[in-house]
Amino acid sequence: MPRAATKKAATRSPARTQTVVKRSTKASKSPAKRSTRAASRSMSASHKVALAQGRRESHAINQYLGALDTGPAKRGRKRTPTSIDARLARIGAALKDATHLKQLELIQERLNLEAEKLKLGVKADLTALEKEFVAVAKSFASRRGITHAAFRAKGVPAEVLSRAGIRRTRG
């Protein structure tokens, strides 16, 4: 036992050095001074107006681009609710005799078809969204540096961009 006591004493030798952390001058300032300085800052009225305008424009652009995505941009044969119902009936019949893996695939196809059928029933009113887009697109694009080509790549018709005042640039 006495030997164990000497080992503990040896590990606690004064050879260990403790480092003293020096406080920076900023940390030594009183918290009261910091809170009064932060409390005195506030946004100007023009800054608040600019933020509100940016939110309004971003919302209008986002709504219009979202409505374009749901539009009839797909190529090929168009599906109708009747054709979707017929395929759903065939899937229901095929589920009984299918293997587990095939059942999984058929269930996923059924879910996809049901979602597509819901989309067919909802038509986006592009006229109101387009009008709002035309009103805000030029200032939004100039502020954010978005070009005519970027809008076209996203699917915005050239006629809508010209009404908005966004011109095609060369170079």
C-alpha positions as CSV (number, residue, x, y, z in Angstrom):
1,M,0.0,0.0,0.0
2,P,2.6,2.6,0.8
3,R,4.0,2.1,-2.7
4,A,0.7,3.1,-4.3
5,A,0.6,6.2,-2.2
6,T,4.0,7.3,-3.5
7,K,2.9,6.8,-7.1
8,K,-0.1,9.1,-6.6
9,A,2.2,11.6,-5.0
10,A,4.5,11.3,-8.0
11,T,1.7,12.0,-10.5
12,R,0.8,15.2,-8.7
13,S,4.2,16.6,-8.8
14,P,4.7,20.3,-9.2
15,A,6.2,19.6,-12.6
16,R,2.8,20.3,-14.1
17,T,2.5,23.9,-15.2
18,Q,-0.7,25.8,-15.3
19,T,-1.1,28.3,-18.0
20,V,-2.8,31.6,-17.2
21,V,-5.2,32.8,-19.8
22,K,-4.9,36.5,-20.4
23,R,-8.2,38.3,-20.9
24,S,-8.6,40.4,-23.9
25,T,-9.4,44.1,-23.6
26,K,-12.8,43.6,-25.2
27,A,-13.8,41.0,-22.7
28,S,-13.0,43.3,-19.8
29,K,-15.7,45.9,-20.9
30,S,-18.7,45.8,-18.8
31,P,-21.8,44.1,-20.2
32,A,-23.9,47.2,-19.5
33,K,-22.0,49.1,-22.2
34,R,-22.5,46.4,-24.7
35,S,-26.2,46.2,-24.2
36,T,-26.8,49.9,-24.5
37,R,-24.8,50.0,-27.7
38,A,-26.8,47.1,-29.2
39,A,-30.1,48.6,-28.0
40,S,-29.4,51.9,-29.8
41,R,-29.1,50.2,-33.2
42,S,-32.3,50.0,-35.2
43,M,-33.2,49.8,-38.9
44,S,-34.1,52.9,-40.7
45,A,-37.5,53.2,-42.3
46,S,-36.0,53.1,-45.8
47,H,-34.2,49.8,-45.0
48,K,-37.5,48.3,-43.7
49,V,-39.2,49.4,-46.9
50,A,-36.4,47.8,-49.0
51,L,-36.7,44.6,-47.1
52,A,-40.5,44.5,-47.5
53,Q,-40.1,45.1,-51.3
54,G,-37.6,42.4,-51.6
55,R,-39.8,39.9,-49.8
56,R,-42.8,40.9,-52.0
57,E,-40.9,40.6,-55.2
58,S,-39.3,37.3,-54.2
59,H,-42.7,35.9,-53.3
60,A,-44.2,36.9,-56.7
61,I,-41.3,35.5,-58.7
62,N,-41.4,32.2,-56.7
63,Q,-45.1,31.8,-57.1
64,Y,-45.0,32.3,-60.9
65,L,-42.0,30.0,-61.4
66,G,-43.8,27.4,-59.3
67,A,-46.9,27.7,-61.4
68,L,-44.8,27.2,-64.6
69,D,-43.5,23.9,-63.2
70,T,-47.0,22.5,-62.9
71,G,-47.9,23.5,-66.4
72,P,-48.1,21.3,-69.5
73,A,-44.4,21.1,-70.2
74,K,-44.2,17.4,-70.6
75,R,-43.6,15.8,-74.0
76,G,-45.4,12.8,-75.3
77,R,-48.8,11.4,-74.9
78,K,-50.9,13.3,-72.4
79,R,-52.6,11.4,-69.6
80,T,-56.3,11.8,-68.8
81,P,-58.1,11.0,-65.6
82,T,-59.8,8.1,-67.4
83,S,-56.5,6.6,-68.6
84,I,-55.1,7.0,-65.0
85,D,-58.1,5.2,-63.6
86,A,-57.7,2.3,-66.1
87,R,-54.0,1.9,-65.2
88,L,-54.9,2.0,-61.4
89,A,-57.4,-0.8,-62.0
90,R,-54.8,-2.9,-63.9
91,I,-52.4,-2.3,-61.0
92,G,-55.0,-3.5,-58.5
93,A,-55.5,-6.7,-60.4
94,A,-51.7,-7.3,-60.9
95,L,-51.0,-6.8,-57.2
96,K,-52.6,-10.1,-56.2
97,D,-50.3,-12.4,-58.3
98,A,-47.1,-10.4,-58.2
99,T,-43.9,-11.2,-56.3
100,H,-43.0,-9.0,-53.3
101,L,-40.6,-6.9,-55.3
102,K,-43.1,-6.4,-58.1
103,Q,-45.7,-5.5,-55.6
104,L,-43.4,-2.8,-54.2
105,E,-42.9,-1.4,-57.7
106,L,-46.7,-1.5,-58.4
107,I,-47.5,0.3,-55.1
108,Q,-45.0,3.0,-56.0
109,E,-46.5,3.4,-59.5
110,R,-50.0,3.6,-57.9
111,L,-48.9,6.4,-55.6
112,N,-47.3,8.2,-58.5
113,L,-50.5,7.9,-60.6
114,E,-52.7,9.1,-57.7
115,A,-50.5,12.2,-57.2
116,E,-50.6,12.9,-61.0
117,K,-54.4,12.6,-61.0
118,L,-54.6,15.2,-58.3
119,K,-52.3,17.5,-60.3
120,L,-54.6,17.1,-63.3
121,G,-57.5,18.4,-61.4
122,V,-55.7,21.6,-60.2
123,K,-55.1,24.2,-62.9
124,A,-52.9,27.1,-61.9
125,D,-54.2,30.6,-62.8
126,L,-51.3,32.0,-64.5
127,T,-52.9,35.3,-65.5
128,A,-52.8,36.8,-62.0
129,L,-49.4,35.4,-61.2
130,E,-48.0,36.5,-64.6
131,K,-49.3,40.0,-64.1
132,E,-47.6,40.2,-60.7
133,F,-44.4,38.7,-62.2
134,V,-44.4,41.3,-65.0
135,A,-44.8,44.1,-62.4
136,V,-41.8,43.1,-60.3
137,A,-39.4,41.0,-62.5
138,K,-37.3,43.9,-63.9
139,S,-36.3,45.4,-60.5
140,F,-35.8,41.9,-59.0
141,A,-33.6,40.8,-61.9
142,S,-31.5,44.0,-61.9
143,R,-31.0,43.8,-58.1
144,R,-30.0,40.1,-58.1
145,G,-28.1,40.1,-61.4
146,I,-30.4,37.6,-63.1
147,T,-30.3,37.6,-66.9
148,H,-32.9,37.0,-69.6
149,A,-31.2,33.6,-70.4
150,A,-31.6,32.4,-66.8
151,F,-35.4,33.2,-66.8
152,R,-35.7,31.4,-70.2
153,A,-33.8,28.4,-68.9
154,K,-36.3,28.2,-66.1
155,G,-39.2,28.2,-68.6
156,V,-40.4,31.8,-68.6
157,P,-41.8,32.6,-72.0
158,A,-39.9,35.3,-74.0
159,E,-43.1,37.3,-74.5
160,V,-43.6,37.6,-70.7
161,L,-40.0,38.7,-70.2
162,S,-40.3,41.4,-72.9
163,R,-43.5,42.7,-71.2
164,A,-41.6,42.8,-67.9
165,G,-38.8,44.9,-69.5
166,I,-36.1,42.2,-69.3
167,R,-34.3,42.4,-72.6
168,R,-32.0,39.8,-74.2
169,T,-28.4,41.0,-74.1
170,R,-25.6,39.9,-76.4
171,G,-22.1,39.3,-75.4
